[in-house]
Amino acid sequence: MALPQRGAAGNGGRKIKEAHAYEKTVYGNSPPATQGAAEGGMLMFTARERTLLTSPYFRLIRQTDDFFEIQSRCTKHCWIVQKLSYDRYPVRIYHKHTKGTAYYHKHGHANTVSSAVRQIKSHDVWQLNGRRAMA
């Protein structure tokens, strides 16, 4: 599943908006999910990973087999934690500052969901401390 990225050079994001509009017409408001467990697929997230992503620290917005869309209760920033089965870094992290922002940008990647959650919490600490530059 391709998530819209910020700032395609030279076109002001027009192509991204067109791609997003196309995905909306094809898939509706939710992105395509992998084949679900009920249909013979396998769930990508373990029970421990699901517990981390649904902890009281976060508010669950949406969940599919291969990603969780969550909101930090501290900063109100929204995150997508996507688990892949074929990449060097199997967890991708997408971020946006408000729920009303149309697109997520890629924040980073991690080897584990636990590491992704640590990155999100670390970002919250940085944000709440006034976004000071790191020395």
C-alpha positions in Angstrom: 0.0 0.0 0.0 1.4 3.3 -1.0 0.7 6.2 1.4 0.8 9.7 0.0 4.1 11.5 0.6 4.8 15.2 1.0 6.1 17.5 -1.7 6.7 16.0 -5.2 9.3 18.4 -6.6 8.0 20.9 -9.2 4.3 20.1 -9.2 3.2 21.5 -5.9 1.9 18.1 -4.8 -0.7 18.0 -7.6 0.2 14.4 -8.6 -0.1 13.3 -5.0 -3.5 14.9 -4.6 -4.6 13.2 -7.9 -3.3 9.9 -6.7 -5.1 10.4 -3.3 -8.3 11.2 -5.1 -8.0 8.1 -7.2 -7.4 5.9 -4.2 -10.5 7.4 -2.5 -12.7 6.5 -5.5 -11.3 3.0 -5.7 -11.0 2.2 -1.9 -13.3 4.6 -0.2 -12.0 6.4 2.9 -10.0 3.5 4.1 -6.8 2.3 2.5 -6.6 -1.3 1.2 -5.8 -3.9 3.7 -4.0 -7.2 3.2 -6.1 -10.3 3.2 -7.6 -10.7 6.7 -7.4 -13.6 9.0 -11.0 -14.4 8.4 -10.3 -14.8 4.7 -7.3 -17.1 5.2 -4.6 -14.4 5.6 -2.4 -14.0 8.6 -2.4 -11.1 11.0 0.7 -9.0 10.7 0.7 -7.7 14.4 1.3 -9.9 17.4 -0.9 -9.6 20.5 2.0 -7.8 22.3 2.3 -5.3 19.4 -1.4 -4.7 19.3 -1.3 -4.0 23.1 1.5 -1.5 22.6 -0.5 0.4 19.9 -3.7 0.4 21.8 -2.3 1.4 25.2 -3.8 4.4 27.0 -1.0 6.6 25.7 -2.7 6.4 22.2 -6.2 6.8 20.8 -6.9 4.3 18.1 -8.3 5.9 14.9 -8.2 2.9 12.6 -6.8 -0.6 12.4 -6.2 -3.0 9.5 -4.2 -6.1 9.2 -1.0 -4.3 8.2 -1.2 -0.9 9.9 -2.5 1.0 12.9 -3.6 4.7 12.7 -3.2 6.2 16.2 -3.2 9.6 17.8 -0.9 10.6 20.7 -3.0 11.8 23.6 -0.1 14.1 24.7 0.5 16.1 21.5 -2.6 15.1 19.4 -0.3 14.2 16.5 -1.5 11.3 14.3 0.7 8.4 13.4 0.5 5.4 11.1 2.6 2.4 12.1 2.7 0.1 9.1 4.2 -3.4 9.3 5.7 -4.8 6.1 6.8 -8.3 5.4 9.4 -7.6 2.7 11.5 -4.6 3.7 14.9 -4.3 5.4 13.1 -2.3 8.1 9.8 -4.0 8.5 8.0 -1.1 10.3 7.3 2.2 8.6 6.2 5.3 10.6 4.1 8.0 9.1 3.2 11.3 10.9 1.0 14.3 10.6 0.5 17.2 13.1 -3.3 17.4 13.1 -6.1 15.2 12.3 -7.4 17.7 9.8 -4.1 17.6 7.7 -4.8 15.7 4.5 -1.6 13.8 4.1 0.9 11.9 6.3 4.6 12.3 5.7 7.1 9.5 6.3 8.6 10.0 9.7 11.0 7.0 9.7 11.3 3.3 10.1 12.1 0.7 12.7 13.0 -2.9 13.1 10.2 -3.6 15.6 6.8 -2.1 16.6 8.2 -1.6 20.1 11.0 0.6 18.6 8.4 2.5 16.6 6.4 3.3 19.7 9.6 4.5 21.5 10.3 6.8 18.5 6.8 8.2 18.8 7.1 8.8 22.5 10.5 10.4 22.0 9.1 12.7 19.4 6.3 13.7 21.9 8.9 14.5 24.5 10.8 16.6 22.0 7.6 18.4 20.9 6.4 19.1 24.4 9.8 20.5 25.4 9.5 23.3 22.9 11.2 21.6 19.9 14.6 22.6 21.0 17.5 21.7 18.7 19.5 18.7 19.8 23.2 19.4 20.6 
